[in-house]
Each structure stands twice: as structure tokens, then as C-alpha cells.
Amino acid sequence: MRCLLAIVALLPLLSGTAAADEGRTAIFQPGTIDRPGSYVLNRDIVVAGGDAIVIRASQVDLDLNGYAIRSTGGGALIQIADGFSSIRIRNGRLLGNDEVVAIAYGSSEQAPPITLRLEDLEVDGNLFGVFLGSAAVLDITSCDILRCADTCVLSFSAVEPTGRIVDSRFAQAQYNGLHLVQGGMELRGNIISTEPQSYQRDQRVGARIIGHGGILDGNLVASIDQPPDRTAGVELFASGILMTNNVLDRHSTGVIVHSNGNRIAGNVIRRSGFNGVDDGNGIDVWNLPGDPAAGNLIEVNLIDESLQCALNFSPPSADNAFRGNMRFASGVAPVCDGGNGNTDAGGNL
Amino acid sequence: MSVVAGVARADQGRIPIFGPVTITQPGSYVLTRDITVSSGTPINIQASNVTIDLNGHSLTNSPTGGRLITIFSPSTNIRIANGRLVGGVRGIDYNTSTGNAGTSVSIHAVDFEPQGEIAVDISNAISFEMTSSSITNAYTGVLITNPNATTDPRVTARLVGNRFARITHYGVIITGMRSFIATDNEFSDSGLAGIFLVMGSGLITRNVFSAGVALGTIGIDLQGGATGLVLDNTFKGLERGVWAMSNGNRIAGNLIIGPPASAGGSPRGIVLGASGFAADRNLIEINRIDMQSGCAIQFTPDSHDNIYRINTLRGSGGLAVCNNGTGNVDAGGNVY
């Protein structure tokens, strides 16, 4: 009898689930996960609107099992309720439309920050691929997030979260590919592309990094010629970013640096300023109010075919150093220095 | 299930495949036994959003048989993983005979051997990803093409952690993809080239290219406006390590060891340009090139305004730098 009670207690946690083999709980229709555990989708789920799967528990592992969750209306495909964390979602497809958020968490930045891990997902045709109002740890591995009507991954937080985004693709973002308030973040081996429409927004960016610290290494960031909107490959708002060995191709501006103490080295930055607007700088060190854009080291980059300047220091950027960079075919000048104390440390060609 | 012949509902809802099938519905499929045919195609895909787990099993066709998996246009979002594709003329083929819609294909942990023509042929790829797989004994390993590289930013390809061995023609041909990443792959005994990249932006890092008993040809061949970063790769025994016929590449941190002098030919470490194919404004730095014969770096007459610096070229039996171009600059720090 005691055994029977235990079995009953493990039985369906939501309408549309049943015990599957390997002890995992099968999901076969929309519903709510309200207990920790390992769940597996066993068929495609299609909803006309609203949230398809709601997670109201921590320590949840959701295996989409090669299947898809699709919405023809609005809402979220997977909505994680405030206060629940340690969520892992993997191995399937999340298919939406311009009104759908594929994976959503956090009603505000004051929500308890979440730890979220995403692996081997195809996320296609949503307003946002991942929208986190409050993140603590965000790991994205081997995911394909494309055709984002706004931003593919948008992560806010009142704290500075950490995490890794590796070996993934963020393609055809209409606004930003990645917008991260992540500190100590690693971005490696990703392909990121933007496809700007004429929304008359501000700069569209492949990766906008607002958190302090972190590494961007070995990513490929590309846009296309589509005037009049401006684009940028990478935009750094926070300090202490190591940006190495990336390829940035065909943006209005390759890299925009608003912050201090970054090292930007070994990158290939090409064809900047061919989007029909007058930016056209390879690397643009450009202060914002209260942030002087100082103390950055820019070295050993190859900057080719910039419509304006390969390196541009806007006033009052200060005390930056550049050395060993190769700057070819710049329309105005290799270096346009309107700042203070920016130093040519030698070896530039 | 009535969606296809030869399938029924499996555990965890995955649909088992135990015989030749045509998949006409989206879903998650799993192979439950090896399938062998002597002609035709064992798996045809005529639906989008299809996942096939080969589940450690094999699809086998006769050497002169057809394909092993054919994806019919306009099917897209296809994932194939975890098994073996043996024989046939092609392993995975995207057939555009009914139209020319683009497709997205992902391959993970699949071993191909041998295919008489092309192991993977995706003729109009929107996106292509291949990871942790191997291709052995094929005419061409992977052929990925798209005509919209300059207008469609989705058009991307990634190859990570794969092995290409004994390929008669090209290990990988990527033409017309907007963005291309190749990392941590191994190429051995590719008859013409390991990677042949035409158009688009590339990031080619940490790959190993080697020749066996025969003199190999080219490690990386960049043409037709293909540009990017060639970083930290290893080349051993090839007639050409990197051959760039495009502009604005950074070729850095590579280790290039030439073939033995007894292999003959005219080996080169890095070659810029070719007759009628310009190579301008490239940066060649921090490479270690050791050629027992031939030139470590060769600038052809069609190369202009390239820079080389901080390369270690010592040990080259021929010339360290053969400069027949114009405006190419030794920027210092090279060790001869």
C-alpha cells in the first residue's frame, strides 16, 4: 500500500503528461510543469495562442526529444514563472511567429534571477528567441536561433549574471542578435547576423554587451547591405571585455566601444560603412555621457575597406592605445583621432 | 501511424523506422534496426521539421546504388544524428528537382563511408551544420552551395569537430554561404583541397590538414571573394598550405610543415593570388612555416599590398619569401 501511494504521488503532474520510460515524465499536450523532474516531449505540440508550456518548478529538465512546440498565435512557447530556476531545455524545435517569445522568464528585473541552460535547440521565427527579465546564469550551447523579429537573445538582470554562449547561430535578427547584461560572459564560436528593416530604431547590433568582463572569441558576425538603417557588429557598453579573433563583415561600423579597459585584438573587420549611411568606421571608440571610453587597447587587428576611418576616436575618448594594426583602404584616414591622449604605440601599418 | 509505411509509435513517442520509408510528416523518428538496400533510397524526407535519430544503426546501399537519405524540396529544418551511412553514391542529398527552396540541415555524430560521389550534398542551403561526424573514402566530402550569399544573412555553415579522410576530390566545398565557421576538424589525404571556400566570410581555426603517403595538394583554398580569418591551423605535407585568391584575409598563427624534398613538385606554404585571381591587402603574421623545398610564402604577380610580419620561416630549403607581386611589405619581425 505504501508503494502504491508513492506511485500515485509520481503520477501526472500536469494534464497531458504520463510516466515515460527511463523514469521521465512524458508531455504530449500544452500544460504546466509544477514539480521538479525530468520531462520528455513525445509528440509535436501546437497551440493557437497563450503559453504552450508553463514551468512553475525549479530543477526541471525538459527534453523536447526532437519534437516541436509551435504557436500560431501570441504568448510564449515555454514560459518560466518568476522565482523558478535551474531549468534545462534541450533537443528540439520552438517554432513561433512575430508575436511569440520562444522561451520567456521574468516579469521584471526584480524577479529572482534564473539559471537557465539551453542545448541543441532550433528556435525559428519568433519575436524573441530567449527573453529573460532577470538572469543569473545563462548557458546556450549548439542552438540555432533565427528569424527573430526583434532580438534573438535578450537578457536583463539587476545583478550581473554569467554564462556561456558557444557554438550557436543567431541569424537574421531584425534588431539585435544578442543583447546581454551578462558579466564574465563567454561568447565563442558563434555565427551572428542581423538583417535590419527600416524600423527607424537606433543602431542594430550583432552582439551588444552591457555586462562587465567577459570574452568574445572566434565569433563570426555579419550583416548585409540594406540602407538606411545602421548596423554594428559588436557594441561594448561595459568594461573589461577581451575581444579576440572575431570576423566582422559588412556593418555600418564594425566595433563600437563606449566603455573602458577593453582589449580588442586579432580581429578581422571588413567592409564597414556600406549600408548607405555615413558611419563607416572599422572600430569606433565613442564615449557616452559619464563613460569616457578610456584605456582600451586595440592591437593586431586587420581592418579593411572602411568607408570612413579604420580607427575612430570621438571626443572625448582618452588614453587609449593602438598598435600593430593593419588598416587598409580607409576612405578618409587610417586613424581619425578627435580624442585626448590616444596613443599610437607603434607597429601600425 | 499512417503517415508513412514502415513506422509505428515508439517509446517516448518517437516514431520507429525499421524499413525503407518516405517521411511525409514532421516529427521525431528513430531507427530501430539496420536497413540495407541494393538500390533506391532507404529514407526519403518529404516534410519539414524532421528529426531522425539513427540510434547507432546503419543505412547501407550498394556502391552503385542511389542515395541513403534524400531530402526533397521544400523540406527544411532537418536533423540527422547518431549512426552510420554506408555505401551508395551519396549519403545525404538535398534534391531540388521539385523546386529550389532553401533548406536547413543539421548532422551530428554520423559516420559516412564510402560514397561513390558526394557524402553530403546540399545544393541550396540556408543553413548547414555538421558536428562530430566523419567522412571516409568519398569523391567529395561535403558540398554546400547557395547563390544568395550577399543578400541573405541566414545563409551560414558550421563544421566543428569532424574528420575527413581519403577524399578523392575536395574535403569540403562551401560556395555562396554568407558566413562559414570550420573549427577543430581533421582533414587527411584530400585529393585537391581540404577546404575550398568561395564567397562569404569565413572563420577557419584549429583544424589539422595532413597528407599521407602521397603528396597532398591544398589545405585551404580561398576564392571568389571569400575572406576571413585563418588562424591556428596545422598543415603537414601539403603542396600548398593556404592558397588565398581573395582580399582582406588574416592568416595567422598557423603551423605549416612542407612535404619532404623527395616528394617533388613545387610546394609552397602560403600562396597569395594566381593568374587572373587577385589577392590584395592580406595580413600574414605569426605563422611558423618550414618548407624543405619551395617557398614558404609566395606572392604571385596578381598579389598586391599584402603585409607579412613576425613569421618564422627558418628551415625552408627553398626561398623563404618569393615576391613577384607589387606593394607587398615585409613589416618586420620575420625570422629567416
Interface residues (C-beta under 8 A of the other chain):
Chain A: A20 D21 E22 R24 A26 F28 V40 L41 N42 R43 D44 N65 G66 Y67 A68 G92 R93 L95 E122 D124 S142 D144 L146 R147 D167 R169 A171 Q172 G189 I191 S193 T194 E195 G218 N219 L220 A222 S223 I224 D225 N245 N246 V247 D249 R250 G266 N267 V268 R270 V300 L302 D304 E305 M326 F328 A329 G347 L349
Chain B: D11 Q12 G13 R14 P26 G27 S28 Y29 N49 T51 D53 N77 R79 S104 S106 S127 E129 T131 T150 T151 D152 P153 R154 T156 R158 V160 R178 S179 F180 I181 T183 S201 G202 L203 T205 T227 G228 L229 L231 N247 G248 N249 R250 A252 R281 L283 E285 D305 I307 V329 A331
